[in-house]
Amino acid sequence: MSESNYVETFDEEGNPVTFELIDIIEVDDIEYALLLPVDSESTETAEDEVEVMRIKRSGDEIEFETIDDEEEFNRVADYIQQVEDEMDD
């Protein structure tokens, strides 16, 4: 995987966190990133810890925002589950 598939964000305390960008999906005209946390010491990803973040674009800048609204998060999670179910069929 190329370096361009890694993104760095900051947690609530301002600490940098590195993620591997797995996919970008669109739900209700809003883009969301599917991200896997990367262990900074081993550069390995934790396959069972997918994070979903809203993508906010401003010109060439891209920000990843935590989804705080439970209803919005549930819509995105339902969409992901629906896609997974269709892939399993």
C-alpha positions, -999 to +999 in steps of 0.1 A: +000+000+000+014+034-009+021+061+017-007+082+002-032+058+017-022+069+052-037+098+070-030+115+103-056+130+125-056+141+161-076+127+190-095+146+216-063+154+235-044+166+205-023+135+200-016+124+164-033+092+153-024+075+120-050+056+100-049+036+068-076+049+044-096+018+033-124+034+013-146+065+008-183+060+007-212+085+001-244+084+022-270+111+017-246+132-004-220+132+024-186+115+021-173+093+048-139+077+052-134+041+064-102+041+083-081+015+101-059+026+130-022+019+124+000+009+153+028+035+149+055+012+162+048-018+140+028+000+111+003-029+113-035-022+112-061-036+135-086-053+112-115-052+136-113-016+145-126+003+115-133+040+122-159+059+102-153+097+099-171+124+079-150+141+052-151+178+051-135+194+020-123+230+018-105+237-015-076+213-015-078+207+022-095+176+036-105+172+072-118+141+089-145+147+115-159+124+142-195+116+138-211+128+170-248+126+159-261+091+167-287+092+140-262+101+113-238+074+126-266+048+125-275+057+089-238+052+078-235+020+098-267+006+082-254+015+047-221-003+054-239-033+067-262-034+037-232-033+013-215-061+033-247-082+031-249-077-006-213-087-011-219-119+009-249-129-013 
